[in-house]
Amino acid sequence: MTRQIVLYDTTLRDGTQGEGLSFSVADKLKIARKLDDLGIQYIEGGWPGANPKDSEFFARAKSLTLDEARLCAFGSTRRAGGRAGDDPNLNALIEAQTPAICLVAKASLFQVRKMLETTAEENLAMIADSVAHCKAHGREVFLDAEHFFDGFFAHPDYALAALRTAAEAGADCLVVCDTNGGTLTDKLAAAVSRVCAALDVPIGIHTHNDADLAVANTLAAVAAGVGHVQGTINGYGERCGNANLCSIIPNLVLKMGIPCVGEQQLGKLTEVSHYISEVANLPPNIKLPYVGASAFAHKAGIHVNAVLKDSVSYEHIAPALVGNDRRVLVSELGGKSNVLHKARFFGLDLSNHSAKVRATVEAVKRLEAQGFQFENAEASFELLLRRAQDDYVPPFELLDFLVLVEKRIAKDILAEATVKIKVGDEIMHTAAEGNGPVNALDAAMRKALLRFYPELARVHLVDYKVRVLDNSSGTGAIVRVSIESSDGVHSWSTVGGSTNIIEASWWALADSLEYALSKWGL
């Protein structure tokens, strides 16, 4: 019989404790649907009663239709010295009407005495009463044994007693938590093995990433016998984050042969990762394994050459398995294979033009030395390839420009740009003002070109970034200007580099407009 692992996502609760992360109620509902689509079995929605937002979420979630996932409410055991039936936290958990409840309890004597300021015996009674109370209301109950590993290494008998107490009260799964995230993998695995041997109840794992071991510790716990895995999408969470389900899931399926989600669901992993980062209003982490934009990106020429012959040479899985794509980057570290691959991607056949390929490679190296970088400016690189074609006719030619910036006392700064642009046999000499030198330059270029290409009115700048490449040179340093443009349908990125920020902007702006005209005939 194939072993099964239960996936428990806590992005909506533990994940939101990460710095800079906040979800609205609408966000949480959307994310819950997305997690259900991914095949997550349990979704922890928050702590009902802890704040108005979580209370509203559980009220609205009662009408939420999920195909596979079960919603779980999170809360703590009853207060010391109180009764479970009178405890406001437990009452809020019951009123949330979720099919599952996760109770957090202390499994460390230090935490019990120092933080809860109660006795070891009372803490066990709190666990027993709270679990039994939730079970009496027909809920599936998980116990998160907080600070378990710290407690186990200091007082193993008490940490196990906390788990045993919950099991005897009817808990459906006991989750051992590396709350401080500092346990090394070999020690964690040994402790989990002892827990699994001592208790005849499903055991789960919940790890944090403070020692950069959350995923490794989770997988080691699975190997040691746990059947319930908790984590968050993209590893979101407090301090250094929680165990990243975007790494755990493909490792379980593809490396350990444990089918916790289906093949089609696994293929949605990258989409889900990016979707939730977008809802969180956080940029996707390009360095994330499996789902990051750089996970299957190849830059060095020898690597690209090998990957194009056989992908297993530098890829541990096929990117499509997790919904990702292979990317070949163009830079001074690349070679002919990089250029040929990108040319084919752009619909250009350079296989019989080795001289042009070599010239392009040299051009890339020369331009990158001047501050250009083409990894994230594919429109500029595609133009570089197109300009090398014998039949390419540029839609316009930049002849020169002049930019003036004037500050007068008690008046705003004035920026004015004058440009000469040749279109066919006609030379346009125009000027425009702007709220800065780059804006003025952009306005002057458009003023000259719109007469010939009125469609360019649809093109607008989405983003403009400047990076100083050599801090030691001060104001004389090389700068790189990166521009993202859009026509409302397509988006593209261009780049310019120079010791003069206006010239760098000139190159990036010109590429942006030329690309739009050459690519789509705007």
C-alpha positions as CSV (number, residue, x, y, z in Angstrom):
1,M,0.0,0.0,0.0
2,T,1.4,3.4,-1.0
3,R,2.2,5.7,2.0
4,Q,0.1,8.8,2.2
5,I,1.1,12.2,3.6
6,V,-1.5,14.8,4.8
7,L,-0.6,18.3,3.8
8,Y,-1.6,21.1,6.2
9,D,-1.2,24.7,5.0
10,T,-0.9,27.5,7.5
11,T,-0.1,30.4,5.1
12,L,-3.3,32.2,6.3
13,R,-2.3,32.0,9.9
14,D,1.4,31.4,10.6
15,G,2.4,32.8,7.2
16,T,0.8,36.1,8.0
17,Q,3.1,36.6,10.9
18,G,5.9,37.2,8.4
19,E,7.2,40.8,8.2
20,G,5.6,42.9,5.5
21,L,2.8,40.3,4.9
22,S,-0.9,41.1,5.4
23,F,-4.0,39.6,3.8
24,S,-7.5,41.1,3.6
25,V,-10.4,38.8,4.2
26,A,-11.1,38.7,0.5
27,D,-7.4,37.8,-0.1
28,K,-7.7,34.9,2.4
29,L,-10.8,33.5,0.7
30,K,-9.1,33.7,-2.7
31,I,-6.0,32.0,-1.4
32,A,-8.1,29.2,0.3
33,R,-9.6,28.4,-3.0
34,K,-6.2,28.3,-4.7
35,L,-4.8,26.0,-2.0
36,D,-7.8,23.7,-2.5
37,D,-7.1,23.6,-6.2
38,L,-3.5,22.6,-5.5
39,G,-4.7,19.6,-3.5
40,I,-3.9,20.8,0.1
41,Q,-5.9,18.6,2.5
42,Y,-6.2,21.1,5.4
43,I,-6.2,24.9,5.3
44,E,-5.6,26.7,8.6
45,G,-7.6,29.9,8.2
46,G,-6.6,31.8,11.3
47,W,-7.4,32.3,15.0
48,P,-11.1,33.1,15.4
49,G,-11.7,35.7,18.0
50,A,-8.1,36.9,18.0
51,N,-8.9,39.8,15.7
52,P,-11.9,41.1,13.7
53,K,-10.3,40.1,10.4
54,D,-10.0,36.4,11.4
55,S,-13.5,36.4,12.9
56,E,-14.9,37.8,9.7
57,F,-13.0,35.3,7.6
58,F,-14.5,32.3,9.4
59,A,-18.0,33.9,9.2
60,R,-17.7,34.2,5.5
61,A,-15.9,30.9,5.0
62,K,-19.0,29.1,6.1
63,S,-20.3,29.6,2.6
64,L,-16.9,28.7,1.0
65,T,-17.1,25.6,-1.2
66,L,-13.9,23.6,-1.2
67,D,-13.5,20.4,-3.3
68,E,-10.8,18.6,-1.3
69,A,-9.6,20.7,1.5
70,R,-11.0,20.9,5.1
71,L,-10.9,24.2,6.8
72,C,-9.2,24.4,10.2
73,A,-9.4,27.0,13.0
74,F,-6.4,27.6,15.2
75,G,-6.4,28.5,18.9
76,S,-4.8,27.7,22.3
77,T,-5.8,25.3,25.1
78,R,-7.9,26.7,27.9
79,R,-6.5,29.2,30.4
80,A,-4.8,27.9,33.5
81,G,-7.3,27.5,36.4
82,G,-10.3,27.8,34.1
83,R,-12.9,25.5,32.6
84,A,-12.9,24.5,29.0
85,G,-16.7,25.2,28.6
86,D,-16.2,28.8,29.9
87,D,-13.1,29.5,27.9
88,P,-13.7,32.3,25.3
89,N,-10.9,31.1,23.0
90,L,-12.4,27.5,22.9
91,N,-15.9,28.9,22.4
92,A,-14.7,31.0,19.5
93,L,-13.1,27.9,17.9
94,I,-16.4,26.0,18.2
95,E,-18.4,28.9,16.9
96,A,-16.2,29.0,13.8
97,Q,-17.9,25.7,12.7
98,T,-14.8,24.4,10.9
99,P,-14.6,20.6,10.6
100,A,-11.1,20.7,12.2
101,I,-9.5,22.5,15.1
102,C,-5.8,22.9,15.8
103,L,-4.9,23.5,19.4
104,V,-1.5,24.8,20.4
105,A,-0.1,23.6,23.7
106,K,3.2,23.9,25.5
107,A,5.4,20.7,25.5
108,S,8.3,22.4,27.2
109,L,8.6,22.6,31.0
110,F,10.6,25.8,30.6
111,Q,7.7,27.4,28.6
112,V,5.1,26.1,31.0
113,R,6.7,27.5,34.1
114,K,8.3,30.7,32.6
115,M,5.7,31.8,30.0
116,L,2.4,30.2,31.2
117,E,3.4,30.7,34.8
118,T,1.6,27.5,35.8
119,T,2.5,24.0,37.0
120,A,3.4,21.0,34.9
121,E,0.3,19.2,36.1
122,E,-2.0,22.1,35.2
123,N,-0.6,22.3,31.7
124,L,-1.4,18.6,31.1
125,A,-4.9,19.2,32.5
126,M,-5.3,22.2,30.1
127,I,-4.4,19.9,27.2
128,A,-6.7,17.1,28.2
129,D,-9.7,19.4,28.9
130,S,-9.3,21.4,25.7
131,V,-8.9,18.4,23.4
132,A,-11.8,16.6,25.0
133,H,-14.0,19.7,24.8
134,C,-13.4,20.1,21.0
135,K,-13.9,16.4,20.4
136,A,-17.2,16.5,22.3
137,H,-18.4,19.0,19.7
138,G,-17.6,16.6,16.9
139,R,-14.5,18.3,15.6
140,E,-11.3,16.7,14.2
141,V,-8.6,17.8,16.6
142,F,-4.9,18.4,16.0
143,L,-2.5,19.3,18.8
144,D,0.5,21.5,17.9
145,A,3.0,20.7,20.6
146,E,4.8,24.0,20.7
147,H,8.6,24.1,21.5
148,F,8.5,20.3,21.5
149,F,12.1,19.7,20.5
150,D,13.5,22.1,23.0
151,G,11.3,20.5,25.7
152,F,12.2,17.0,24.6
153,F,15.9,17.5,24.7
154,A,15.6,19.1,28.2
155,H,12.9,16.9,29.8
156,P,11.9,14.1,27.4
157,D,9.4,12.4,29.7
158,Y,7.4,15.6,30.1
159,A,7.3,16.4,26.4
160,L,6.1,12.9,25.7
161,A,3.6,13.2,28.5
162,A,2.1,16.2,26.8
163,L,1.6,14.3,23.6
164,R,0.3,11.2,25.5
165,T,-2.2,13.3,27.4
166,A,-3.6,14.8,24.1
167,A,-3.8,11.3,22.6
168,E,-5.7,9.9,25.5
169,A,-8.2,12.8,25.3
170,G,-8.9,11.9,21.7
171,A,-6.6,14.1,19.6
172,D,-6.5,12.8,16.0
173,C,-2.9,13.9,15.2
174,L,-0.1,15.1,17.4
175,V,2.2,17.7,15.7
176,V,5.7,18.1,17.1
177,C,6.9,21.7,16.5
178,D,10.4,23.1,16.1
179,T,9.0,26.5,17.1
180,N,12.4,28.3,17.4
181,G,13.6,26.7,14.2
182,G,17.0,25.9,15.5
183,T,17.0,22.1,15.7
184,L,19.6,20.3,13.6
185,T,18.3,17.6,11.3
186,D,19.9,14.5,12.8
187,K,18.7,15.4,16.3
188,L,15.2,16.2,15.1
189,A,15.0,12.9,13.1
190,A,16.1,10.9,16.2
191,A,13.5,12.6,18.4
192,V,10.7,12.0,15.9
193,S,11.6,8.3,15.7
194,R,11.3,8.1,19.4
195,V,7.9,9.8,19.3
196,C,6.6,7.6,16.5
197,A,7.7,4.5,18.4
198,A,6.2,5.6,21.7
199,L,2.7,6.6,20.5
200,D,0.2,4.8,18.4
201,V,-1.4,8.0,17.0
202,P,-0.7,9.9,13.8
203,I,2.3,12.2,14.2
204,G,2.8,15.5,12.4
205,I,5.7,18.0,11.9
206,H,5.8,21.8,12.0
207,T,9.2,23.4,11.5
208,H,10.5,27.0,11.2
209,N,13.5,28.0,9.2
210,D,15.8,29.9,11.6
211,A,18.7,27.5,10.9
212,D,17.8,27.3,7.2
213,L,16.7,23.6,7.8
214,A,12.9,23.8,7.8
215,V,12.5,21.8,4.6
216,A,15.3,19.3,5.4
217,N,13.9,18.8,8.9
218,T,10.4,18.2,7.5
219,L,11.6,15.6,5.0
220,A,13.7,13.9,7.7
221,A,10.6,13.8,9.9
222,V,8.7,12.1,7.1
223,A,11.4,9.6,6.7
224,A,11.3,9.0,10.4
225,G,7.6,8.2,10.3
226,V,5.4,11.3,10.4
227,G,2.3,11.3,8.2
228,H,1.1,14.9,8.6
229,V,3.2,17.9,7.3
230,Q,2.6,21.6,8.1
231,G,4.1,24.5,6.2
232,T,3.3,27.6,4.2
233,I,3.4,28.6,0.5
234,N,6.8,30.3,-0.4
235,G,7.9,29.6,3.2
236,Y,6.1,32.7,4.5
237,G,6.2,33.1,8.3
238,E,7.7,34.9,11.3
239,R,11.4,35.6,11.5
240,C,13.0,33.4,8.8
241,G,9.8,31.8,7.8
242,N,8.1,28.4,8.0
243,A,8.8,25.2,6.1
244,N,8.2,25.9,2.4
245,L,5.5,23.7,0.9
246,C,6.6,24.7,-2.6
247,S,9.8,22.7,-1.9
248,I,8.3,20.0,0.4
249,I,5.6,18.9,-2.1
250,P,7.8,18.2,-5.1
251,N,10.4,16.6,-2.9
252,L,7.8,14.3,-1.5
253,V,6.3,13.4,-4.9
254,L,9.4,13.4,-7.1
255,K,12.2,12.5,-4.8
256,M,10.5,10.3,-2.1
257,G,7.8,8.8,-4.3
258,I,5.0,9.9,-1.9
259,P,2.0,11.1,-4.0
260,C,0.6,13.8,-1.7
261,V,-0.9,15.6,-4.7
262,G,-1.8,14.5,-8.2
263,E,0.3,15.0,-11.3
264,Q,-1.9,17.9,-12.6
265,Q,-1.9,19.5,-9.2
266,L,1.9,19.4,-9.0
267,G,2.0,21.1,-12.4
268,K,0.2,24.1,-10.8
269,L,2.7,24.6,-8.1
270,T,4.6,27.5,-9.7
271,E,1.3,29.2,-10.6
272,V,0.1,28.9,-7.0
273,S,3.4,30.2,-5.7
274,H,3.3,33.3,-7.9
275,Y,-0.4,33.9,-7.4
276,I,-0.1,34.0,-3.6
277,S,2.9,36.3,-3.7
278,E,0.9,38.6,-6.0
279,V,-2.0,38.6,-3.6
280,A,0.4,39.3,-0.8
281,N,1.8,42.2,-2.8
282,L,5.3,40.8,-2.5
283,P,7.7,40.2,-5.4
284,P,8.2,36.5,-6.2
285,N,11.4,35.1,-4.8
286,I,13.3,34.2,-8.0
287,K,15.7,32.0,-6.1
288,L,13.1,29.6,-4.6
289,P,13.8,26.0,-5.6
290,Y,11.3,24.5,-8.1
291,V,9.1,27.5,-8.5
292,G,11.4,30.5,-8.7
293,A,12.2,32.2,-12.0
294,S,15.9,31.3,-11.5
295,A,15.2,27.6,-10.5
296,F,15.9,26.4,-14.1
297,A,17.8,29.4,-15.5
298,H,21.1,28.7,-17.2
299,K,23.7,31.4,-17.8
300,A,27.2,29.9,-18.3
301,G,27.8,28.9,-21.9
302,I,29.1,25.4,-21.1
303,H,26.0,24.7,-19.1
304,V,23.6,25.9,-21.8
305,N,25.4,23.8,-24.4
306,A,25.0,20.8,-22.2
307,V,21.4,21.4,-21.3
308,L,20.4,21.8,-24.9
309,K,22.0,18.4,-25.6
310,D,20.4,16.7,-22.6
311,S,18.6,18.6,-19.8
312,V,19.6,16.1,-17.1
313,S,23.1,17.5,-17.4
314,Y,22.2,20.5,-15.3
315,E,18.5,20.0,-14.2
316,H,17.5,17.7,-11.5
317,I,13.9,17.5,-12.8
318,A,12.0,18.6,-15.8
319,P,10.7,22.2,-15.1
320,A,7.3,21.4,-16.5
321,L,6.6,18.9,-13.7
322,V,6.1,21.8,-11.3
323,G,4.7,24.2,-13.9
324,N,8.0,26.1,-14.4
325,D,10.1,26.9,-17.5
326,R,13.7,26.6,-18.5
327,R,15.3,30.0,-19.1
328,V,18.5,30.6,-21.0
329,L,20.2,33.8,-19.9
330,V,22.4,36.0,-22.1
331,S,25.4,37.6,-20.6
332,E,29.2,37.9,-20.9
333,L,29.4,34.4,-19.3
334,G,27.4,32.9,-22.1
335,G,28.4,31.6,-25.5
336,K,27.1,30.6,-28.9
337,S,24.6,28.1,-27.5
338,N,22.9,30.9,-25.4
339,V,22.5,33.1,-28.5
340,L,21.3,30.3,-30.7
341,H,18.7,29.2,-28.2
342,K,17.4,32.7,-27.6
343,A,17.3,33.3,-31.4
344,R,15.1,30.2,-31.9
345,F,12.9,31.3,-29.0
346,F,12.4,34.7,-30.8
347,G,11.7,32.9,-34.1
348,L,15.1,33.7,-35.7
349,D,17.2,31.0,-37.4
350,L,20.9,31.7,-36.9
351,S,22.1,28.1,-37.2
352,N,23.8,28.8,-40.5
353,H,25.2,32.2,-39.5
354,S,28.1,31.4,-37.2
355,A,29.8,34.7,-37.9
356,K,26.7,36.6,-36.8
357,V,26.4,34.5,-33.7
358,R,30.0,35.1,-32.8
359,A,29.6,38.8,-33.4
360,T,26.5,38.9,-31.2
361,V,28.4,37.1,-28.4
362,E,31.1,39.7,-28.6
363,A,28.6,42.5,-28.7
364,V,27.0,41.3,-25.5
365,K,30.3,41.1,-23.7
366,R,31.2,44.6,-24.9
367,L,27.9,46.1,-23.9
368,E,27.8,44.4,-20.5
369,A,31.2,45.9,-19.8
370,Q,29.5,49.3,-20.5
371,G,26.8,48.6,-18.0
372,F,24.1,46.8,-20.0
373,Q,22.6,43.5,-18.7
374,F,20.3,41.4,-20.9
375,E,19.1,38.8,-18.4
376,N,16.0,40.8,-17.6
377,A,15.9,42.9,-20.7
378,E,15.0,40.4,-23.4
379,A,13.5,43.1,-25.7
380,S,16.9,44.8,-26.0
381,F,18.6,41.5,-26.7
382,E,16.0,40.5,-29.3
383,L,16.7,43.9,-31.0
384,L,20.4,43.1,-30.9
385,L,19.6,39.9,-32.9
386,R,17.2,41.5,-35.3
387,R,19.7,44.3,-36.1
388,A,22.2,41.7,-37.1
389,Q,19.8,40.4,-39.8
390,D,20.6,41.5,-43.4
391,D,17.1,42.6,-44.1
392,Y,16.4,44.5,-40.9
393,V,15.4,48.1,-41.4
394,P,15.1,50.1,-38.2
395,P,11.9,52.2,-37.9
396,F,13.9,55.2,-36.9
397,E,17.4,56.4,-36.2
398,L,18.5,58.5,-33.3
399,L,20.9,61.3,-34.4
400,D,21.5,63.4,-31.3
401,F,19.9,64.9,-28.2
402,L,20.3,67.8,-25.9
403,V,18.9,67.9,-22.3
404,L,18.8,71.1,-20.2
405,V,17.9,71.2,-16.5
406,E,17.4,74.7,-15.0
407,K,16.7,75.7,-11.4
408,R,15.6,79.3,-10.8
409,I,15.2,80.8,-7.4
410,A,11.7,80.4,-6.0
411,K,10.6,78.4,-9.0
412,D,10.4,74.7,-9.9
413,I,13.1,72.9,-11.7
414,L,12.6,73.1,-15.5
415,A,13.7,70.2,-17.7
416,E,13.8,70.4,-21.5
417,A,15.0,68.0,-24.1
418,T,15.7,68.5,-27.8
419,V,16.1,65.5,-30.1
420,K,17.0,64.8,-33.8
421,I,15.4,61.6,-35.1
422,K,15.5,60.3,-38.7
423,V,12.6,58.4,-40.1
424,G,13.2,57.3,-43.7
425,D,14.7,60.3,-45.4
426,E,13.1,62.8,-43.1
427,I,14.8,64.3,-40.1
428,M,12.6,65.5,-37.2
429,H,14.0,68.1,-34.8
430,T,11.7,68.5,-31.8
431,A,11.8,69.7,-28.2
432,A,9.6,69.0,-25.2
433,E,9.5,69.8,-21.5
434,G,9.1,67.3,-18.7
435,N,9.0,66.9,-14.9
436,G,12.6,65.7,-15.1
437,P,15.3,65.1,-17.8
438,V,14.2,61.6,-18.6
439,N,10.6,62.5,-18.8
440,A,11.5,65.4,-21.1
441,L,13.6,63.1,-23.3
442,D,10.8,60.6,-23.5
443,A,8.3,63.3,-24.5
444,A,10.6,64.7,-27.2
445,M,11.2,61.3,-28.7
446,R,7.5,60.6,-28.8
447,K,6.7,64.0,-30.2
448,A,9.0,63.3,-33.1
449,L,7.8,59.8,-33.8
450,L,4.0,60.1,-33.3
451,R,3.6,61.8,-36.6
452,F,4.9,58.6,-38.4
453,Y,3.7,56.1,-35.8
454,P,0.6,57.3,-34.0
455,E,0.2,53.8,-32.5
456,L,3.1,54.6,-30.1
457,A,0.6,56.6,-28.1
458,R,-0.5,53.3,-26.6
459,V,3.0,52.6,-25.2
460,H,3.7,53.8,-21.7
461,L,6.4,53.2,-19.1
462,V,5.4,50.8,-16.3
463,D,8.7,50.9,-14.4
464,Y,12.0,52.8,-14.5
465,K,15.0,51.7,-12.4
466,V,18.5,52.9,-12.0
467,R,21.3,50.9,-10.5
468,V,24.8,52.2,-9.8
469,L,27.3,49.5,-10.8
470,D,30.5,50.9,-9.3
471,N,30.0,52.6,-6.0
472,S,33.7,53.4,-5.6
473,S,33.6,55.8,-8.6
474,G,31.0,58.0,-6.9
475,T,29.1,60.2,-9.3
476,G,31.2,59.1,-12.2
477,A,30.1,55.5,-11.8
478,I,28.6,53.4,-14.6
479,V,24.8,53.2,-14.2
480,R,22.3,50.8,-15.6
481,V,18.8,52.0,-16.5
482,S,16.1,49.3,-16.8
483,I,12.7,50.2,-18.3
484,E,9.5,48.1,-18.4
485,S,7.0,49.2,-21.0
486,S,3.5,48.1,-22.0
487,D,0.9,48.8,-24.7
488,G,-1.9,47.5,-22.5
489,V,-1.6,44.0,-24.0
490,H,2.1,43.1,-24.1
491,S,4.9,44.0,-21.7
492,W,8.6,44.2,-22.4
493,S,11.9,45.2,-20.8
494,T,14.8,47.2,-22.2
495,V,18.1,48.3,-20.8
496,G,20.8,51.0,-21.3
497,G,24.2,51.5,-19.7
498,S,26.6,54.4,-19.4
499,T,28.5,56.7,-17.1
500,N,25.9,59.3,-18.0
501,I,22.4,58.5,-16.6
502,I,20.7,60.4,-19.5
503,E,22.5,58.5,-22.1
504,A,21.7,55.2,-20.4
505,S,18.0,56.3,-20.3
506,W,18.2,57.3,-24.0
507,W,19.3,53.7,-25.0
508,A,16.6,52.1,-22.9
509,L,13.9,54.4,-24.1
510,A,14.9,54.1,-27.7
511,D,14.9,50.3,-27.5
512,S,11.5,50.3,-25.9
513,L,9.9,52.2,-28.8
514,E,11.9,50.4,-31.5
515,Y,10.9,47.1,-30.1
516,A,7.2,47.9,-30.0
517,L,7.4,49.0,-33.7
518,S,9.5,46.1,-34.8
519,K,7.8,43.3,-32.9
520,W,4.2,44.2,-33.3
521,G,4.2,47.0,-35.8
522,L,2.5,49.3,-33.4
